[in-house]
Structure formats: structure tokens, C-alpha cells
């Protein structure tokens, strides 16, 4: 089921822990991780590795998302990405690391905005942090600098995110990894959908459908159909994007399994709607038309 259209991967990573410091990839002991043992990730993962994983699928643009690089040096990560782009042509654009409640947030955001390929920042807020005055002051700076906000948080925090989206309607918020629907019980799915509906009611919010693996379980169409279809129905096909989360989701499935599985799940959608999900929406939301 190789797609008849090019694919834009809205969420992927490159890294080389041999030469760059990523605490979670370099330090011992390993951190607790939602997919369990991640020792297979503690090695270089570069564009050549990514395209080997993508195989026959025609990925033409990608969004690099920050990799929990050394938090003391967020600009160093973008200089590394700049070099990768110069040497390989990828990634197309990037989402950088920034800490919105730090004293240096103004200078950090201003410096990140100088990279012409940086499209936003990602922050993984603690519960309650999005309601904090200092954090929100940092968030308020993003839209005026042309920066989007990639939000990675469990769905139980989406009430805070919904309030944020309502109060800052000019800010583009992009929910990562489908809101992390780890609890697949009937109650868990119902509560996840309710949380998604609140955020989706804000037209400045979009969603990346990714991160659907479970420790020790195969990634299957049957196990993920309900979640994928619910996410797309709630946000609408025009605000939903395909993302591989590679190499992280490679712990759960091959690139081909994820792409072909998503295509099978969305097979009732028109060709134009599928192209929007796999390509057009990410180009628009991350402003990649000229890249």
C-alpha cells in the first residue's frame, strides 16, 4: 500500500549520542520510558537510517522535533540540525527546544527564530504549568515571532491546553502523539475523546496522529483503528497530520507497518482527504511550501 502521493512526516528525530549530549540517550541508568526498554535507540540515527526505514514510501519533507538535547544548550541542537540540512537536505523544518518559564526565554526564542527553518518550539509541561503566569508570559511571545507550539502532554492535561488555546487564539497549538491515549479501556477511551473534543473546539489547535504503540504489543490496524478514526473525526481531516515518530515508534512497529496501517484505517476517506492527512496539512500548518 505505497501511497500514490508524496508523504510529509510531521514528527521525526535524528540524533548522534556519540558526539552530542542527550541525557536520556547518554546517561545511566536509563529513564522510565512509556515503551519500556529503549536501549535500541541509544545509537546514532541519521537521515540515511531514516530513509532506509521509510523504504519505498516517498517521504519528501519532514519535521524534526527536538530530541531532549542538553537543556543548557538549545541553540546547539539547531546548529546541529542546520549542519544536517546542509549535508543531506533533511530535515525540512524543525521544532526546537525552549523552556517558556526560564529567565532567558526572550533571548532563546529570539535566537531560535533566526534559523529560517525553525517553525516552533516543543515543551512538555508539568501538570498545572500551563496555568502559571510566568510560563504563560513565555507562551504569549510565540505567535508574534512566527513560532508554533508543539504540545506533548497526556490527555488529562488537555483541559489546561484548551484554556490556553482559547485565551491565545492567534497561537497555533499542535498536539503531539494523539494526546497519548495509553489507557485503551472503554472508560479510558471515552475520557480521552472528551479531552480531545475540548481542545479540538479551538480552531487554532491541530493534532499529529502518532505515538500509538504499546509496550510488548504489536502495532496493528485492529488495536489502533478506533483511536485513529476518533482523532481524525474529532479534529477533522483538515487539522490532522500523519507522523511517524521515528525512530522512537520503531520500538513498536516498522515504518511500513505504521504507514500501511494508517492507510488501511483511512481507506474510506477520499484520495484528496488522504493526501491532506499524509501531506498537505503538514505543509500548510508548518509552512513548508517554499522549503
CORGI-V169860 format. One record per residue. N is the residue number from 1. RES is the residue in one letter. PHI is phi in whole degrees, -180 to 180 (* if undefined). PSI is psi as a letter, one per 30 degrees, with the letter a starting at -180 (NA if undefined). BURIAL is 1 if it has 16 or more other C-alpha atoms within 10 Angstrom, else 0. Layout:
N_RES_PHI_PSI_BURIAL + N_RES_PHI_PSI_BURIAL
This chain:
1_X_*_h_0 + 2_X_-67_k_0 + 3_X_-64_k_1 + 4_X_-80_g_0 + 5_X_-134_l_1 + 6_X_-68_l_1 + 7_X_-113_k_1 + 8_X_-108_k_1 + 9_X_-92_j_1 + 10_X_-84_g_1 + 11_X_-163_j_1 + 12_X_-151_l_1 + 13_X_-134_k_1 + 14_X_-126_l_1 + 15_X_-163_l_1 + 16_X_-145_i_0 + 17_X_-69_f_1 + 18_X_-71_e_0 + 19_X_-122_f_0 + 20_X_-123_k_1 + 21_X_-97_j_1 + 22_X_-119_j_1 + 23_X_-50_e_1 + 24_X_-72_f_1 + 25_X_-95_f_1 + 26_X_-106_e_0 + 27_X_-83_l_0 + 28_X_-120_k_0 + 29_X_-76_l_0 + 30_X_-60_l_0 + 31_X_-77_l_0 + 32_X_-66_k_0 + 33_X_-136_k_0 + 34_X_-66_f_0 + 35_X_-99_g_1 + 36_X_83_b_0 + 37_X_-65_j_0 + 38_X_-117_g_1 + 39_X_-59_f_0 + 40_X_-65_f_0 + 41_X_-88_f_1 + 42_X_-84_h_1 + 43_X_-153_l_0 + 44_X_-62_k_0 + 45_X_-137_j_1 + 46_X_-119_l_1 + 47_X_-51_e_1 + 48_X_-62_e_0 + 49_X_-68_e_0 + 50_X_-61_e_1 + 51_X_-72_f_0 + 52_X_-66_e_0 + 53_X_-68_e_1 + 54_X_-66_f_1 + 55_X_58_b_0 + 56_X_-77_f_0 + 57_X_-75_k_1 + 58_X_-86_i_0 + 59_X_-83_j_1 + 60_X_-108_f_0 + 61_X_-145_k_1 + 62_X_-139_l_1 + 63_X_-110_j_1 + 64_X_-77_k_1 + 65_X_-114_k_1 + 66_X_-44_k_1 + 67_X_-115_g_1 + 68_X_55_h_1 + 69_X_-60_l_1 + 70_X_-43_j_1 + 71_X_-66_f_0 + 72_X_-80_f_0 + 73_X_-143_i_0 + 74_X_-62_f_1 + 75_X_-71_e_1 + 76_X_-61_e_0 + 77_X_-64_e_1 + 78_X_-73_f_1 + 79_X_-67_e_0 + 80_X_-65_e_0 + 81_X_-63_e_1 + 82_X_-58_e_1 + 83_X_-68_e_0 + 84_X_-59_e_1 + 85_X_-63_e_1 + 86_X_-66_e_0 + 87_X_-85_e_0 + 88_X_-125_f_0 + 89_X_87_f_0 + 90_X_-134_l_1 + 91_X_-75_l_1 + 92_X_-77_e_1 + 93_X_-137_l_1 + 94_X_-141_l_1 + 95_X_-112_k_1 + 96_X_-96_l_1 + 97_X_-89_k_1 + 98_X_-155_k_1 + 99_X_-111_j_1 + 100_X_-73_f_1 + 101_X_-109_g_1 + 102_X_-89_l_0 + 103_X_-64_f_0 + 104_X_-95_g_0 + 105_X_-60_e_1 + 106_X_-63_e_0 + 107_X_-69_e_0 + 108_X_-66_e_1 + 109_X_-64_e_1 + 110_X_-62_e_0 + 111_X_-69_e_0 + 112_X_-63_e_1 + 113_X_-67_f_1 + 114_X_-76_f_0 + 115_X_-78_k_1 + 116_X_-71_f_0 + 117_X_-102_f_1 + 118_X_-79_k_1 + 119_X_-112_f_1 + 120_X_-180_a_1 + 121_X_-130_l_1 + 122_X_-118_k_1 + 123_X_-142_k_1 + 124_X_-106_i_0 + 125_X_-71_k_1 + 126_X_-73_l_0 + 127_X_-54_k_0 + 128_X_88_f_0 + 129_X_-68_e_0 + 130_X_-66_f_1 + 131_X_-91_f_0 + 132_X_-74_k_0 + 133_X_-61_e_0 + 134_X_-66_e_0 + 135_X_-64_e_1 + 136_X_-67_e_1 + 137_X_-64_e_0 + 138_X_-67_e_1 + 139_X_-60_e_1 + 140_X_-62_f_1 + 141_X_-81_f_1 + 142_X_-64_e_1 + 143_X_-59_e_1 + 144_X_-66_f_0 + 145_X_-101_g_0 + 146_X_73_g_0 + 147_X_-108_k_1 + 148_X_-87_l_1 + 149_X_-120_j_1 + 150_X_-88_j_1 + 151_X_-103_j_1 + 152_X_-114_j_1 + 153_X_-159_k_1 + 154_X_-61_l_1 + 155_X_-60_f_1 + 156_X_-67_f_1 + 157_X_-96_g_1 + 158_X_-74_f_1 + 159_X_-62_e_1 + 160_X_-63_e_1 + 161_X_-65_e_1 + 162_X_-64_e_1 + 163_X_-63_e_0 + 164_X_-62_e_1 + 165_X_-63_e_1 + 166_X_-68_e_1 + 167_X_-81_f_0 + 168_X_-127_i_1 + 169_X_-66_f_0 + 170_X_-83_f_0 + 171_X_-92_k_1 + 172_X_-84_j_1 + 173_X_-110_k_1 + 174_X_-122_j_1 + 175_X_-78_k_1 + 176_X_-85_k_1 + 177_X_53_h_1 + 178_X_59_g_1 + 179_X_76_g_1 + 180_X_54_i_1 + 181_X_-81_i_1 + 182_X_-69_e_1 + 183_X_-85_j_0 + 184_X_-96_g_0 + 185_X_-68_l_0 + 186_X_-60_e_0 + 187_X_-67_e_0 + 188_X_-62_e_0 + 189_X_-64_e_1 + 190_X_-64_e_0 + 191_X_-71_e_1 + 192_X_-61_e_1 + 193_X_-63_e_1 + 194_X_-62_e_1 + 195_X_-64_e_1 + 196_X_-62_e_1 + 197_X_-62_e_1 + 198_X_-61_e_0 + 199_X_-69_e_1 + 200_X_-65_f_1 + 201_X_-67_f_0 + 202_X_-98_j_1 + 203_X_-71_f_0 + 204_X_-90_g_1 + 205_X_-111_k_1 + 206_X_-136_l_1 + 207_X_-136_k_1 + 208_X_-104_k_1 + 209_X_-90_j_1 + 210_X_-165_a_1 + 211_X_65_h_1 + 212_X_-99_g_1 + 213_X_-74_l_1 + 214_X_-136_k_1 + 215_X_-57_k_0 + 216_X_73_g_0 + 217_X_-123_k_0 + 218_X_-72_k_0 + 219_X_-79_j_1 + 220_X_-129_l_1 + 221_X_-60_e_1 + 222_X_-64_e_0 + 223_X_-77_f_0 + 224_X_-117_f_1 + 225_X_-56_e_0 + 226_X_-60_e_0 + 227_X_-68_e_1 + 228_X_-62_e_1 + 229_X_-66_e_1 + 230_X_-65_e_1 + 231_X_-60_e_1 + 232_X_-69_e_1 + 233_X_-66_e_0 + 234_X_-70_e_1 + 235_X_-87_f_1 + 236_X_89_k_0 + 237_X_-62_f_1 + 238_X_-77_f_1 + 239_X_-123_g_1 + 240_X_-118_k_1 + 241_X_-132_k_1 + 242_X_-74_k_1 + 243_X_-149_k_1 + 244_X_-87_e_1 + 245_X_55_h_1 + 246_X_-85_k_1 + 247_X_-88_f_1 + 248_X_-59_e_1 + 249_X_-71_f_1 + 250_X_-65_f_1 + 251_X_-69_f_1 + 252_X_-112_f_1 + 253_X_-167_l_1 + 254_X_-76_l_1 + 255_X_-57_e_1 + 256_X_-62_e_1 + 257_X_-60_e_1 + 258_X_-68_e_1 + 259_X_-64_e_1 + 260_X_-67_e_1 + 261_X_-65_e_1 + 262_X_-62_e_1 + 263_X_-64_e_1 + 264_X_-65_e_0 + 265_X_-61_e_1 + 266_X_-96_g_1 + 267_X_-64_f_0 + 268_X_-80_f_0 + 269_X_-79_l_0 + 270_X_-68_l_0 + 271_X_-60_e_0 + 272_X_-66_e_0 + 273_X_-68_e_1 + 274_X_-65_e_1 + 275_X_-64_e_1 + 276_X_-60_e_1 + 277_X_-66_e_1 + 278_X_-87_f_1 + 279_X_-145_d_1 + 280_X_-63_e_1 + 281_X_-63_e_1 + 282_X_-66_e_1 + 283_X_-59_e_1 + 284_X_-71_e_0 + 285_X_-68_e_1 + 286_X_-99_g_1 + 287_X_52_i_0 + 288_X_-110_g_1 + 289_X_-56_e_0 + 290_X_-96_g_0 + 291_X_-90_NA_0
